[in-house]
């Protein structure tokens, strides 16, 4: 009988996903490296099967899965720890979801498109606040603007908190190349190479460019797109500071011994599994995803704003929705898929609304 396997269940985001799954009647297998922590979580959510697996033992990850299963993995930083889960899903013939926000790992997943099609499975990377809202906002705008060939997408958060895993992922990204869509092709572009202002909830807010899944995913559903940029909202001084930092890290990354030393130092300082915002803090957080699309002449055609809840709450809810829908046969295709291509615009809109994100 196909099942949902939640790998990284005892981490901060994993626990939220486990709660979201069981709240909708799903019975996930909770997987991770610590049997005692898994048993404790299983008791907290009213009972669940558990399995011990560790990314340093790829065989243990592969043993979690059978054909037709759905794997959700939150084990990151994904550039460091993500590949065993991806490989296990492909080998087993299981559908795959992850919570990454790391651009280079997103690219890695899309590089496995042909392999996923041959295996008859769907790979859905960055299926959380990074980067479902922007894909959905852009799709809604593009559906109303048939001549649009450019999309600019911004993510904005009020009163944000961050988990240890998020901070570790951000640190791991410092020395990696970003990218953008130019002329219909994904090309290398330094993170924060561009800044842009968006109108958000009656205010002008600044974003700095970041790599996202939209660069790969949107052209799958809207092949007329030629240019896509994704921005992370930051105060103006912080956006300019990120630009300066990315210039420095780009220079450092070209000197391999210096890069290795810097990455080792960051790994020691920035720890992953250190918890995250409390429920009271998450309840105060609000988010927006804005998509502005324009035609070849640069005229702005349509702007769509989606308003949502805390990023961690949304990530848990949308991953739980996606996995439940996939298990029930709701996927529309195989391969490395974007959210719209995987579920269709109407179903994704409904799933996002159920998860706290609405126009």
Residue, then its C-alpha position, 0 to 999 in steps of 0.5 A: x500500500x503506497x504511503x507518505x514518508x516524512x524524512x527529517x521528521x524531528x526537525x523544526x519544519x518536519x514536526x510542523x509537517x507531521x502535525x499538518x499531515x495528521x490533522x488531515x487524517x494522513x498516516x505518515x511514516x516518520x523517518x530520521x536519525x534518532x529513534x528516541x526522538x521519532x518515538x516521542x514525535x509519534x506519541x505527540x501526534x497520536x501515533x505513527x510508524x517510525x523508521x531510522x535513516x541517515x543521509x550518511x548511510x544512503x542504503x538506509x534512506x533507500x530502504x524507506x521507500x517502495x514504488x508509488x510512495x511519496x517522500x517528503x524530505x526536509x533534511x538540509x542544508x540540501x547542498x550538503x545533505x539532500x542528494x541521498x533522498x533524491x537518489x532514493x526516490x528515483x531508485x524506488x520509483x517514489x514521488x519526491x517533495x522537498x522544502x529547500x530554498x537553495x537555488x543550486x539544489x533546485x537546479x540539481x533536481x531539475x537536472x534529473x527531469x529525464x531520469x524522473x520521467x523514465x522512473x515514472x515519478x514526479x520531483x517537486x523541489x522547493x515546495x514551500x514558501x520557497x517557492x510555491x507562492x511566486x509560482x502561483x502569483x506569476x501563473x495567475x498573472x500570466x493567465x490574464x496577460x496572454x502577451x506577457x513574456x517577462x515576470x518579476x516576482x517578489x517575496x516579502x515577510x513582516x515580523x519574520x523569524x528563522x529556524x536554525x535550518x534556514x540559517x544554515x541553508x543561507x550560510x551554505x548559499x553564500x559561495x554559490x552562484x545564483x541564476x536568472x532566466x534570460x531569453x528563455x534560458x537559465x543563466x548564471x547571475x550573482x545573487x543580489x545582482x539586481x534590486x527592484x521596488x514593489x508595491x506591497x500592501x500600500x507600501x513600496x518595498x525593496x527586493x534583492x534578486x535571488x535564485x528560485x524555482x520559478x526560473x525553471x518551473x514557469x517556462x514549463x507551463x508558460x513557454x512564451x516567457x523569456x525573462x524571469x527574476x525573483x526577489x527577496x524583500x529586504x530593507x533598502x540598506x540590507x539589500x545593498x549590504x547583500x549586494x556588497x556581500x555577494x560581490x565579496x563572496x563571489x571573489x572568494x569563491x574563485x579561490x578554492x582554498x579560501x572558499x573551503x576555509x570560509x565554508x568550514x568556518x561557517x559550518x562550525x558557527x551556523x548550526x542547523x537543528x536549533x529550533x525556530x519561531x514559537x507559535x506565538x511569533x509565527x501567528x504575528x508573521x504575514x507574507x506577500x508574494x507579488x508577481x508583475x508580468x509585462x509584454x515585450x515592450x516592457x509595459x506592465x500588464x498584470x500585477x497579482x499579490x497573494x497574502x499569506x501566513x508565516x512561511x513555516x506554517x505555509x511550508x508545512x501545510x502546502x507540503x502536506x497538501x501536495x503529498x496527500x494529493x500526490x498519494x491520491x493520484x492528483x499529479x498531472x505528470x512525471x518529471x521534475x515539475x513546477x507546482x502549476x505543471x504538477x497540479x494545475x492552476x485551479x487545484x494549486x490555487x485551492x491548495x494554497x488557499x487551504x494552506x493560508x495563501x490567498x489573492 
